Amino acid sequence: MKYTLNQADILVDLAEQTLFLPKHNKLYIISTGKNGIGEFENSGKTPRGWHKVALKFGHNAPKNTVFIARQETGEIYSQDLAEEFPERDWILSRILWLSGLEPNFNSGTGCDTFNRYIYIHGTPDTEPMGIPMSHGCIRMKNTDIIELFDLIPEESLVYISEKSLVKVFE
């Protein structure tokens, strides 16, 4: 199926490191894959194209709740916890798990966004936004991901663009 940008509930602009909700006129600064843009398994890159929000995790969880494998650990992120576990890639507050909608591009063997565990999720508020720093996911400030989570239902359409979307909405 072909989609158009005006159908998207979430627009992710990898060039500008922003996430836009057209129906709510909300813009957030994000952080995507530090390894760049791409769809291949184990690449650490952020996939492009059409996706949907397949599943959501963290309903009513406290801000800074720590998740491992989409399960709440019972921990609340803090600087002390960060120092205790310096190797963790922190997934906090809420998770929107994405699923690719384009066969053989971001869906299917070797390139499947869902099987790559690509999320939109919270990250420590000390992490920089506006520059690529993630392992392929789309990171947001915790207050932002909580707001997004409450505005966007499962099955919502997501478009991830490597080209700047700024001109589209001028």
Biotite code that builds the C-alpha atoms (Angstrom):
import biotite.structure as struc

atoms = struc.array([
    struc.Atom([0.000, 0.000, 0.000], chain_id="A", res_id=1, res_name="MET", atom_name="CA", element="C"),
    struc.Atom([1.193, 3.499, -0.786], chain_id="A", res_id=2, res_name="LYS", atom_name="CA", element="C"),
    struc.Atom([1.002, 6.188, 1.867], chain_id="A", res_id=3, res_name="TYR", atom_name="CA", element="C"),
    struc.Atom([1.300, 9.954, 1.677], chain_id="A", res_id=4, res_name="THR", atom_name="CA", element="C"),
    struc.Atom([2.889, 12.260, 4.261], chain_id="A", res_id=5, res_name="LEU", atom_name="CA", element="C"),
    struc.Atom([-0.485, 13.744, 5.180], chain_id="A", res_id=6, res_name="ASN", atom_name="CA", element="C"),
    struc.Atom([-1.493, 10.281, 6.484], chain_id="A", res_id=7, res_name="GLN", atom_name="CA", element="C"),
    struc.Atom([1.394, 10.131, 8.969], chain_id="A", res_id=8, res_name="ALA", atom_name="CA", element="C"),
    struc.Atom([0.644, 10.454, 12.668], chain_id="A", res_id=9, res_name="ASP", atom_name="CA", element="C"),
    struc.Atom([4.368, 10.782, 13.405], chain_id="A", res_id=10, res_name="ILE", atom_name="CA", element="C"),
    struc.Atom([7.016, 12.264, 11.101], chain_id="A", res_id=11, res_name="LEU", atom_name="CA", element="C"),
    struc.Atom([10.631, 11.604, 12.020], chain_id="A", res_id=12, res_name="VAL", atom_name="CA", element="C"),
    struc.Atom([13.184, 13.850, 10.302], chain_id="A", res_id=13, res_name="ASP", atom_name="CA", element="C"),
    struc.Atom([16.607, 12.210, 10.561], chain_id="A", res_id=14, res_name="LEU", atom_name="CA", element="C"),
    struc.Atom([18.352, 15.165, 8.905], chain_id="A", res_id=15, res_name="ALA", atom_name="CA", element="C"),
    struc.Atom([17.004, 17.636, 11.466], chain_id="A", res_id=16, res_name="GLU", atom_name="CA", element="C"),
    struc.Atom([16.768, 15.164, 14.400], chain_id="A", res_id=17, res_name="GLN", atom_name="CA", element="C"),
    struc.Atom([13.144, 16.047, 15.029], chain_id="A", res_id=18, res_name="THR", atom_name="CA", element="C"),
    struc.Atom([9.861, 14.233, 15.521], chain_id="A", res_id=19, res_name="LEU", atom_name="CA", element="C"),
    struc.Atom([6.681, 16.032, 14.451], chain_id="A", res_id=20, res_name="PHE", atom_name="CA", element="C"),
    struc.Atom([3.033, 15.240, 15.216], chain_id="A", res_id=21, res_name="LEU", atom_name="CA", element="C"),
    struc.Atom([1.146, 17.016, 12.415], chain_id="A", res_id=22, res_name="PRO", atom_name="CA", element="C"),
    struc.Atom([-2.338, 16.442, 13.872], chain_id="A", res_id=23, res_name="LYS", atom_name="CA", element="C"),
    struc.Atom([-1.250, 17.929, 17.212], chain_id="A", res_id=24, res_name="HIS", atom_name="CA", element="C"),
    struc.Atom([1.214, 20.523, 15.835], chain_id="A", res_id=25, res_name="ASN", atom_name="CA", element="C"),
    struc.Atom([3.908, 19.286, 18.250], chain_id="A", res_id=26, res_name="LYS", atom_name="CA", element="C"),
    struc.Atom([7.624, 19.185, 17.497], chain_id="A", res_id=27, res_name="LEU", atom_name="CA", element="C"),
    struc.Atom([10.247, 17.369, 19.570], chain_id="A", res_id=28, res_name="TYR", atom_name="CA", element="C"),
    struc.Atom([14.035, 17.242, 19.380], chain_id="A", res_id=29, res_name="ILE", atom_name="CA", element="C"),
    struc.Atom([15.215, 13.618, 19.273], chain_id="A", res_id=30, res_name="ILE", atom_name="CA", element="C"),
    struc.Atom([18.344, 11.495, 18.924], chain_id="A", res_id=31, res_name="SER", atom_name="CA", element="C"),
    struc.Atom([18.644, 8.662, 16.392], chain_id="A", res_id=32, res_name="THR", atom_name="CA", element="C"),
    struc.Atom([21.294, 6.100, 15.378], chain_id="A", res_id=33, res_name="GLY", atom_name="CA", element="C"),
    struc.Atom([24.902, 7.188, 15.875], chain_id="A", res_id=34, res_name="LYS", atom_name="CA", element="C"),
    struc.Atom([25.841, 4.666, 13.156], chain_id="A", res_id=35, res_name="ASN", atom_name="CA", element="C"),
    struc.Atom([23.672, 6.570, 10.702], chain_id="A", res_id=36, res_name="GLY", atom_name="CA", element="C"),
    struc.Atom([20.707, 5.578, 8.595], chain_id="A", res_id=37, res_name="ILE", atom_name="CA", element="C"),
    struc.Atom([19.924, 2.083, 7.362], chain_id="A", res_id=38, res_name="GLY", atom_name="CA", element="C"),
    struc.Atom([17.698, -0.930, 7.594], chain_id="A", res_id=39, res_name="GLU", atom_name="CA", element="C"),
    struc.Atom([20.075, -3.880, 8.013], chain_id="A", res_id=40, res_name="PHE", atom_name="CA", element="C"),
    struc.Atom([20.086, -6.128, 11.090], chain_id="A", res_id=41, res_name="GLU", atom_name="CA", element="C"),
    struc.Atom([22.813, -5.485, 13.657], chain_id="A", res_id=42, res_name="ASN", atom_name="CA", element="C"),
    struc.Atom([23.764, -2.212, 11.983], chain_id="A", res_id=43, res_name="SER", atom_name="CA", element="C"),
    struc.Atom([22.870, 0.110, 14.867], chain_id="A", res_id=44, res_name="GLY", atom_name="CA", element="C"),
    struc.Atom([21.303, 2.375, 12.242], chain_id="A", res_id=45, res_name="LYS", atom_name="CA", element="C"),
    struc.Atom([17.871, 3.997, 12.250], chain_id="A", res_id=46, res_name="THR", atom_name="CA", element="C"),
    struc.Atom([15.559, 2.582, 9.554], chain_id="A", res_id=47, res_name="PRO", atom_name="CA", element="C"),
    struc.Atom([13.754, 4.762, 7.018], chain_id="A", res_id=48, res_name="ARG", atom_name="CA", element="C"),
    struc.Atom([10.324, 4.608, 5.481], chain_id="A", res_id=49, res_name="GLY", atom_name="CA", element="C"),
    struc.Atom([6.804, 3.760, 6.573], chain_id="A", res_id=50, res_name="TRP", atom_name="CA", element="C"),
    struc.Atom([6.203, 2.097, 9.920], chain_id="A", res_id=51, res_name="HIS", atom_name="CA", element="C"),
    struc.Atom([3.397, 1.649, 12.401], chain_id="A", res_id=52, res_name="LYS", atom_name="CA", element="C"),
    struc.Atom([3.378, 1.712, 16.186], chain_id="A", res_id=53, res_name="VAL", atom_name="CA", element="C"),
    struc.Atom([2.994, -2.035, 16.719], chain_id="A", res_id=54, res_name="ALA", atom_name="CA", element="C"),
    struc.Atom([2.985, -2.146, 20.521], chain_id="A", res_id=55, res_name="LEU", atom_name="CA", element="C"),
    struc.Atom([3.224, 0.261, 23.436], chain_id="A", res_id=56, res_name="LYS", atom_name="CA", element="C"),
    struc.Atom([4.772, -0.383, 26.840], chain_id="A", res_id=57, res_name="PHE", atom_name="CA", element="C"),
    struc.Atom([4.770, 1.667, 30.026], chain_id="A", res_id=58, res_name="GLY", atom_name="CA", element="C"),
    struc.Atom([1.149, 2.657, 30.544], chain_id="A", res_id=59, res_name="HIS", atom_name="CA", element="C"),
    struc.Atom([1.057, 4.658, 33.779], chain_id="A", res_id=60, res_name="ASN", atom_name="CA", element="C"),
    struc.Atom([4.668, 3.804, 34.679], chain_id="A", res_id=61, res_name="ALA", atom_name="CA", element="C"),
    struc.Atom([6.455, 6.486, 36.704], chain_id="A", res_id=62, res_name="PRO", atom_name="CA", element="C"),
    struc.Atom([8.759, 8.841, 34.814], chain_id="A", res_id=63, res_name="LYS", atom_name="CA", element="C"),
    struc.Atom([12.278, 7.327, 34.463], chain_id="A", res_id=64, res_name="ASN", atom_name="CA", element="C"),
    struc.Atom([11.029, 3.743, 34.905], chain_id="A", res_id=65, res_name="THR", atom_name="CA", element="C"),
    struc.Atom([13.758, 1.411, 33.606], chain_id="A", res_id=66, res_name="VAL", atom_name="CA", element="C"),
    struc.Atom([12.874, -1.203, 30.962], chain_id="A", res_id=67, res_name="PHE", atom_name="CA", element="C"),
    struc.Atom([14.867, -4.236, 29.885], chain_id="A", res_id=68, res_name="ILE", atom_name="CA", element="C"),
    struc.Atom([13.375, -6.377, 27.096], chain_id="A", res_id=69, res_name="ALA", atom_name="CA", element="C"),
    struc.Atom([10.209, -4.228, 27.340], chain_id="A", res_id=70, res_name="ARG", atom_name="CA", element="C"),
    struc.Atom([9.696, -5.244, 30.969], chain_id="A", res_id=71, res_name="GLN", atom_name="CA", element="C"),
    struc.Atom([9.745, -2.838, 33.885], chain_id="A", res_id=72, res_name="GLU", atom_name="CA", element="C"),
    struc.Atom([12.734, -3.730, 36.092], chain_id="A", res_id=73, res_name="THR", atom_name="CA", element="C"),
    struc.Atom([11.330, -2.089, 39.209], chain_id="A", res_id=74, res_name="GLY", atom_name="CA", element="C"),
    struc.Atom([14.134, 0.498, 39.012], chain_id="A", res_id=75, res_name="GLU", atom_name="CA", element="C"),
    struc.Atom([13.822, 4.248, 38.574], chain_id="A", res_id=76, res_name="ILE", atom_name="CA", element="C"),
    struc.Atom([16.731, 5.778, 36.680], chain_id="A", res_id=77, res_name="TYR", atom_name="CA", element="C"),
    struc.Atom([19.136, 7.876, 38.730], chain_id="A", res_id=78, res_name="SER", atom_name="CA", element="C"),
    struc.Atom([22.754, 8.968, 38.491], chain_id="A", res_id=79, res_name="GLN", atom_name="CA", element="C"),
    struc.Atom([23.666, 6.340, 41.126], chain_id="A", res_id=80, res_name="ASP", atom_name="CA", element="C"),
    struc.Atom([22.025, 3.605, 39.020], chain_id="A", res_id=81, res_name="LEU", atom_name="CA", element="C"),
    struc.Atom([23.817, 4.893, 35.904], chain_id="A", res_id=82, res_name="ALA", atom_name="CA", element="C"),
    struc.Atom([27.151, 4.663, 37.716], chain_id="A", res_id=83, res_name="GLU", atom_name="CA", element="C"),
    struc.Atom([26.341, 1.147, 38.937], chain_id="A", res_id=84, res_name="GLU", atom_name="CA", element="C"),
    struc.Atom([25.495, -0.043, 35.388], chain_id="A", res_id=85, res_name="PHE", atom_name="CA", element="C"),
    struc.Atom([27.582, 2.100, 33.000], chain_id="A", res_id=86, res_name="PRO", atom_name="CA", element="C"),
    struc.Atom([27.199, -0.370, 30.098], chain_id="A", res_id=87, res_name="GLU", atom_name="CA", element="C"),
    struc.Atom([23.391, -0.208, 29.886], chain_id="A", res_id=88, res_name="ARG", atom_name="CA", element="C"),
    struc.Atom([21.619, 1.404, 26.960], chain_id="A", res_id=89, res_name="ASP", atom_name="CA", element="C"),
    struc.Atom([18.908, 3.055, 29.034], chain_id="A", res_id=90, res_name="TRP", atom_name="CA", element="C"),
    struc.Atom([15.315, 2.630, 27.866], chain_id="A", res_id=91, res_name="ILE", atom_name="CA", element="C"),
    struc.Atom([13.119, 4.733, 30.130], chain_id="A", res_id=92, res_name="LEU", atom_name="CA", element="C"),
    struc.Atom([9.535, 5.819, 30.854], chain_id="A", res_id=93, res_name="SER", atom_name="CA", element="C"),
    struc.Atom([7.688, 4.575, 27.726], chain_id="A", res_id=94, res_name="ARG", atom_name="CA", element="C"),
    struc.Atom([8.259, 2.439, 24.614], chain_id="A", res_id=95, res_name="ILE", atom_name="CA", element="C"),
    struc.Atom([6.571, 2.618, 21.212], chain_id="A", res_id=96, res_name="LEU", atom_name="CA", element="C"),
    struc.Atom([7.779, -0.471, 19.309], chain_id="A", res_id=97, res_name="TRP", atom_name="CA", element="C"),
    struc.Atom([7.848, 0.116, 15.560], chain_id="A", res_id=98, res_name="LEU", atom_name="CA", element="C"),
    struc.Atom([7.071, -2.322, 12.768], chain_id="A", res_id=99, res_name="SER", atom_name="CA", element="C"),
    struc.Atom([8.118, -1.682, 9.164], chain_id="A", res_id=100, res_name="GLY", atom_name="CA", element="C"),
    struc.Atom([5.440, -1.597, 6.472], chain_id="A", res_id=101, res_name="LEU", atom_name="CA", element="C"),
    struc.Atom([7.639, -1.868, 3.358], chain_id="A", res_id=102, res_name="GLU", atom_name="CA", element="C"),
    struc.Atom([8.456, -5.471, 2.364], chain_id="A", res_id=103, res_name="PRO", atom_name="CA", element="C"),
    struc.Atom([12.148, -6.140, 1.659], chain_id="A", res_id=104, res_name="ASN", atom_name="CA", element="C"),
    struc.Atom([13.041, -2.628, 2.817], chain_id="A", res_id=105, res_name="PHE", atom_name="CA", element="C"),
    struc.Atom([12.120, -2.318, 6.504], chain_id="A", res_id=106, res_name="ASN", atom_name="CA", element="C"),
    struc.Atom([10.048, -5.502, 6.781], chain_id="A", res_id=107, res_name="SER", atom_name="CA", element="C"),
    struc.Atom([11.283, -9.034, 6.142], chain_id="A", res_id=108, res_name="GLY", atom_name="CA", element="C"),
    struc.Atom([14.479, -11.045, 6.387], chain_id="A", res_id=109, res_name="THR", atom_name="CA", element="C"),
    struc.Atom([17.598, -9.080, 7.280], chain_id="A", res_id=110, res_name="GLY", atom_name="CA", element="C"),
    struc.Atom([15.909, -5.671, 7.489], chain_id="A", res_id=111, res_name="CYS", atom_name="CA", element="C"),
    struc.Atom([12.870, -6.061, 9.739], chain_id="A", res_id=112, res_name="ASP", atom_name="CA", element="C"),
    struc.Atom([12.368, -3.034, 12.007], chain_id="A", res_id=113, res_name="THR", atom_name="CA", element="C"),
    struc.Atom([10.214, -5.008, 14.455], chain_id="A", res_id=114, res_name="PHE", atom_name="CA", element="C"),
    struc.Atom([12.694, -7.888, 14.722], chain_id="A", res_id=115, res_name="ASN", atom_name="CA", element="C"),
    struc.Atom([15.496, -5.329, 15.176], chain_id="A", res_id=116, res_name="ARG", atom_name="CA", element="C"),
    struc.Atom([13.662, -4.003, 18.259], chain_id="A", res_id=117, res_name="TYR", atom_name="CA", element="C"),
    struc.Atom([13.525, -0.434, 16.995], chain_id="A", res_id=118, res_name="ILE", atom_name="CA", element="C"),
    struc.Atom([11.618, 1.745, 19.459], chain_id="A", res_id=119, res_name="TYR", atom_name="CA", element="C"),
    struc.Atom([10.726, 5.316, 20.174], chain_id="A", res_id=120, res_name="ILE", atom_name="CA", element="C"),
    struc.Atom([11.642, 5.526, 23.859], chain_id="A", res_id=121, res_name="HIS", atom_name="CA", element="C"),
    struc.Atom([12.757, 7.700, 26.721], chain_id="A", res_id=122, res_name="GLY", atom_name="CA", element="C"),
    struc.Atom([16.413, 8.148, 27.625], chain_id="A", res_id=123, res_name="THR", atom_name="CA", element="C"),
    struc.Atom([18.216, 9.825, 30.518], chain_id="A", res_id=124, res_name="PRO", atom_name="CA", element="C"),
    struc.Atom([17.587, 13.562, 30.432], chain_id="A", res_id=125, res_name="ASP", atom_name="CA", element="C"),
    struc.Atom([21.363, 14.046, 30.633], chain_id="A", res_id=126, res_name="THR", atom_name="CA", element="C"),
    struc.Atom([21.733, 12.526, 27.146], chain_id="A", res_id=127, res_name="GLU", atom_name="CA", element="C"),
    struc.Atom([22.092, 15.063, 24.331], chain_id="A", res_id=128, res_name="PRO", atom_name="CA", element="C"),
    struc.Atom([19.229, 15.579, 21.900], chain_id="A", res_id=129, res_name="MET", atom_name="CA", element="C"),
    struc.Atom([19.532, 16.892, 18.367], chain_id="A", res_id=130, res_name="GLY", atom_name="CA", element="C"),
    struc.Atom([22.506, 14.667, 17.485], chain_id="A", res_id=131, res_name="ILE", atom_name="CA", element="C"),
    struc.Atom([22.596, 10.974, 16.567], chain_id="A", res_id=132, res_name="PRO", atom_name="CA", element="C"),
    struc.Atom([23.611, 8.986, 19.678], chain_id="A", res_id=133, res_name="MET", atom_name="CA", element="C"),
    struc.Atom([21.353, 5.885, 19.845], chain_id="A", res_id=134, res_name="SER", atom_name="CA", element="C"),
    struc.Atom([21.855, 2.263, 18.825], chain_id="A", res_id=135, res_name="HIS", atom_name="CA", element="C"),
    struc.Atom([19.227, 2.717, 16.093], chain_id="A", res_id=136, res_name="GLY", atom_name="CA", element="C"),
    struc.Atom([16.185, 3.647, 18.149], chain_id="A", res_id=137, res_name="CYS", atom_name="CA", element="C"),
    struc.Atom([14.577, 7.068, 18.353], chain_id="A", res_id=138, res_name="ILE", atom_name="CA", element="C"),
    struc.Atom([15.360, 8.556, 21.758], chain_id="A", res_id=139, res_name="ARG", atom_name="CA", element="C"),
    struc.Atom([13.323, 11.295, 23.415], chain_id="A", res_id=140, res_name="MET", atom_name="CA", element="C"),
    struc.Atom([13.383, 13.244, 26.664], chain_id="A", res_id=141, res_name="LYS", atom_name="CA", element="C"),
    struc.Atom([11.202, 11.528, 29.269], chain_id="A", res_id=142, res_name="ASN", atom_name="CA", element="C"),
    struc.Atom([8.516, 14.209, 29.511], chain_id="A", res_id=143, res_name="THR", atom_name="CA", element="C"),
    struc.Atom([8.329, 14.222, 25.699], chain_id="A", res_id=144, res_name="ASP", atom_name="CA", element="C"),
    struc.Atom([7.954, 10.433, 25.336], chain_id="A", res_id=145, res_name="ILE", atom_name="CA", element="C"),
    struc.Atom([5.247, 10.379, 28.004], chain_id="A", res_id=146, res_name="ILE", atom_name="CA", element="C"),
    struc.Atom([3.328, 13.099, 26.151], chain_id="A", res_id=147, res_name="GLU", atom_name="CA", element="C"),
    struc.Atom([3.803, 11.318, 22.803], chain_id="A", res_id=148, res_name="LEU", atom_name="CA", element="C"),
    struc.Atom([2.710, 7.989, 24.315], chain_id="A", res_id=149, res_name="PHE", atom_name="CA", element="C"),
    struc.Atom([-0.540, 9.534, 25.543], chain_id="A", res_id=150, res_name="ASP", atom_name="CA", element="C"),
    struc.Atom([-1.288, 11.198, 22.172], chain_id="A", res_id=151, res_name="LEU", atom_name="CA", element="C"),
    struc.Atom([-0.473, 8.326, 19.809], chain_id="A", res_id=152, res_name="ILE", atom_name="CA", element="C"),
    struc.Atom([-2.384, 5.000, 19.770], chain_id="A", res_id=153, res_name="PRO", atom_name="CA", element="C"),
    struc.Atom([-1.101, 1.648, 18.568], chain_id="A", res_id=154, res_name="GLU", atom_name="CA", element="C"),
    struc.Atom([-1.347, 1.201, 14.784], chain_id="A", res_id=155, res_name="GLU", atom_name="CA", element="C"),
    struc.Atom([-0.498, 4.885, 14.203], chain_id="A", res_id=156, res_name="SER", atom_name="CA", element="C"),
    struc.Atom([1.458, 5.555, 11.012], chain_id="A", res_id=157, res_name="LEU", atom_name="CA", element="C"),
    struc.Atom([5.072, 6.686, 11.315], chain_id="A", res_id=158, res_name="VAL", atom_name="CA", element="C"),
    struc.Atom([7.224, 8.007, 8.487], chain_id="A", res_id=159, res_name="TYR", atom_name="CA", element="C"),
    struc.Atom([10.994, 8.168, 9.004], chain_id="A", res_id=160, res_name="ILE", atom_name="CA", element="C"),
    struc.Atom([12.742, 10.376, 6.443], chain_id="A", res_id=161, res_name="SER", atom_name="CA", element="C"),
    struc.Atom([16.454, 10.763, 5.792], chain_id="A", res_id=162, res_name="GLU", atom_name="CA", element="C"),
    struc.Atom([15.701, 13.991, 3.916], chain_id="A", res_id=163, res_name="LYS", atom_name="CA", element="C"),
    struc.Atom([14.693, 17.121, 5.764], chain_id="A", res_id=164, res_name="SER", atom_name="CA", element="C"),
    struc.Atom([10.926, 17.505, 6.083], chain_id="A", res_id=165, res_name="LEU", atom_name="CA", element="C"),
    struc.Atom([11.161, 21.200, 7.020], chain_id="A", res_id=166, res_name="VAL", atom_name="CA", element="C"),
    struc.Atom([10.323, 22.379, 3.482], chain_id="A", res_id=167, res_name="LYS", atom_name="CA", element="C"),
    struc.Atom([7.269, 20.107, 3.370], chain_id="A", res_id=168, res_name="VAL", atom_name="CA", element="C"),
    struc.Atom([5.628, 22.073, 6.185], chain_id="A", res_id=169, res_name="PHE", atom_name="CA", element="C"),
    struc.Atom([6.729, 25.632, 5.343], chain_id="A", res_id=170, res_name="GLU", atom_name="CA", element="C"),
])
